[in-house]
Amino acid sequence: MTIFQILLPAFVASLILTGIHAYLGVHVVERGVIFVDLSLAQIAALGSTVAYLAGYDLHSTTAYLFSLGFTFLGAAIFALTRVHRKTRIPQEAIIGIVYAVSAAMAILIMSKATQETEHLKEMLVGNILSVTWPELAKTALLYALVGLFHFIFRRRFLAISMDESAAEREGVNVRLWDFLFYMSFGFVVTSSVAIAGVLLVFCFLIVPSVTAMLFAERLGPRLAIGWSMGAVVSAAGVALSFLLDLPTGAAIVATFGAALLVLAAYRRAFRRSIQA
């Protein structure tokens, strides 16, 4: 196989992940629950860890169902603990606690299994180079269905994310639609973690959305910026991983971080020049 044939599936996987995560990232950033993706991804990884200890292959259907079940549990927790204006405990604190406990439990469980180091490494940074075309096709179909679901009910999801108080006044059942949001999020995260690992999934969700917020206010331009950045940075990360002989997932994460720093510095310099 040529280098192009080896790297192409990883790049296509990055495009697919960017497509859905850049959109979901808009909701996450607007809701102020930045680490919910990281927490749900860790819960999904915990589910696959339990399946692995039970004797199932990490890439089997059973392991996927384990991860999905754990993720639905996390979705229910986040929907039921949604922060209201008068609460003293921010939801981000609950999300952080769930992440820490899930990570600790995964480490404890893996301490009783063989090859625990390799599994923990794959759980964090994944192995995107090993993704196959049939796996990409199934993932793309699943994400398309999730995207269609969000398109059909976009008004309610956006209303809750952009202005929860107005949505409540209109009679929207916030907790129900929150659960549906996190449940659909769970389908995406469970598949994404199996391909790319916890850290890369978090970057695909947050970094393009944060970058888009630096340059645009409206949803359409923000999505366009997020998708464009995700495609370019993913290609650069995959190329750097090959040229420098680095792990692909970690290289893409580092490239996302560097790109965000460069774009933030450019925006700051551009604003100063305009003011001058």
Buried (B, 14 or more C-beta within 10 A) or exposed (E): EEEEEEBEBBBBBBBBBBBBBBBBBBBBBBBEBBBBBBBBBBBBBBBBBBBBBEEBEBEEEEBBBBBBBBBBBBBBBBBEBBBEEEEEEEBBEBBBEBBEBBBEBBBEBBEEEEEBEEBBBBBBBBBBBEBEEEBBEEBBEBBEEBBEBBEEBEEBBBBBBBEBEEBBEEEBEBEEBBBBBBBBBBBBBBBBBBBBBBBBBBBBBBBBBBBBBBBBEEBEEBBBBBBBBBBEBBBBBBBBBBEEEBBBBBBBBBBBEBBBEEBEEEEEEEEEEEEE
